[in-house]
């Protein structure tokens, strides 16, 4: 059975010029990606084999991508095909994802998911919050905004009501409390710690850091939600591309 992953957030979810390095997307197996343009633009036309960096849906500046490597790990562990829809844009607070305004990124999600017509996603990946920390957004405000986004995604048919949700840790001091508390208070949400993974400027992860964050950090958080896995794909594909 094919799994559908919807991944959203800011610049670390997008990747970028400073996050170069790590495995090439050609090392991914049993994964296809919707070819919309990030950060905004064409809504996409098809699920395609993961193209090289700079091609949609990846960031045009050529960085790596954590959601891609989570999907590769998911496909490897389960032996099932995985589809990825990636909708992200750097430098925006969570209000940009508001379904009630509607925010520009909510509108982008709606347009891309409608174009993909792939049904509700099984898994939601999220990496966002730097702008809210800098702006002093209250924890309660942030958590309410995230839960409103999830409810709207479910209501619109873009996300399953029982979809697992993984929120990734940020590098700003004190910011992880928002996300850790969000996870501890909601049974379908798990927090992926950013602690072991390399960054290049105190905020943005390197290419190898993004690879490891998706392949290890987000995957481990997902496993905590779903329980131990039987590795079904070991004979079909290499588990982990070699870092270069």
Buried (B, 14 or more C-beta within 10 A) or exposed (E): EBBBBBBBBBBBBBBBEBBBBBBEBEBBBBBBBBBBBBBBEEBBEEBBEBBEBEBBBBBBBBBBBBBBBBBBBBBBBBBBBBBBBBBBBBEBBBBBBBBEEBBBBBBBBBBBBEBBEBEBBBBBBBBBBBBBBEEEBEBEBBBEBBBBBBEBBBEBEBBBEEBBBBBBBBBBEEBBEBBBBBBEEBEBBBBBBBEEBBBBEEBBBBBBBBBBBBBBBBBBBBBBBEEEBEEEBEEEBEEBBEEE
